[in-house]
Structures are given as structure tokens and as C-alpha cells.
Amino acid sequence: MAEGMTYLAVAYMGMLFGIGIWTWTVFARSRDLEQRIHAIEQIHTDNEE
């Protein structure tokens, strides 16, 4: 019984770690995309003036 609970605890912790890494990656890519969009908007605004 304890062996099964240990397995489940380790699997649960691994799942939480995986979700945390995935979330970090999504936010990092989102921040990078926002910076690229801002740079393109800035170039576009500079060209209009």
C-alpha cells in the first residue's frame, strides 16, 4: 500500500513540475512575442512620420 502511495506522490509531484515548466515557457514566449510586436509597431510608426 505504501509503495503505491509513494508512486502516486512522485507522479503527482512530477506532473506539477511539468505543468510549472510548461506555464513558464508559455509566459516567456508570450513576453517575447509582445516585444516583437512592439518593435514592429515602433518601426511602422517611425516610417509614417
C-alpha positions as CSV (number, residue, x, y, z in Angstrom):
1,M,0.0,0.0,0.0
2,A,2.7,2.5,0.9
3,E,4.6,1.6,-2.2
4,G,1.6,2.6,-4.4
5,M,1.2,5.8,-2.4
6,T,4.8,6.7,-2.9
7,Y,4.5,6.1,-6.6
8,L,1.4,8.3,-6.8
9,A,3.1,11.1,-4.8
10,V,6.1,11.1,-7.0
11,A,4.0,11.0,-10.2
12,Y,1.9,13.9,-8.8
13,M,5.0,16.0,-8.0
14,G,6.3,15.3,-11.5
15,M,3.1,16.4,-13.0
16,L,3.1,19.6,-11.1
17,F,6.7,20.2,-12.1
18,G,5.9,19.6,-15.7
19,I,2.9,21.9,-15.6
20,G,5.1,24.6,-14.0
21,I,7.7,24.4,-16.7
22,W,5.0,24.4,-19.4
23,T,3.5,27.5,-17.9
24,W,6.8,29.3,-17.6
25,T,7.5,28.5,-21.3
26,V,4.1,29.9,-22.4
27,F,4.6,33.1,-20.5
28,A,8.2,33.5,-21.8
29,R,7.1,33.0,-25.4
30,S,4.2,35.4,-24.8
31,R,6.5,38.1,-23.5
32,D,8.9,37.6,-26.4
33,L,6.0,37.8,-28.9
34,E,4.8,41.1,-27.2
35,Q,8.3,42.6,-27.6
36,R,8.4,41.6,-31.3
37,I,5.0,43.1,-31.9
38,H,6.0,46.3,-30.1
39,A,9.2,46.6,-32.2
40,I,7.2,46.1,-35.4
41,E,4.7,48.7,-34.3
42,Q,7.5,51.1,-33.5
43,I,9.1,50.6,-36.9
44,H,5.8,51.2,-38.6
45,T,5.2,54.3,-36.6
46,D,8.6,55.7,-37.4
47,N,8.1,55.1,-41.1
48,E,4.8,57.0,-41.1
49,E,6.5,60.1,-39.7
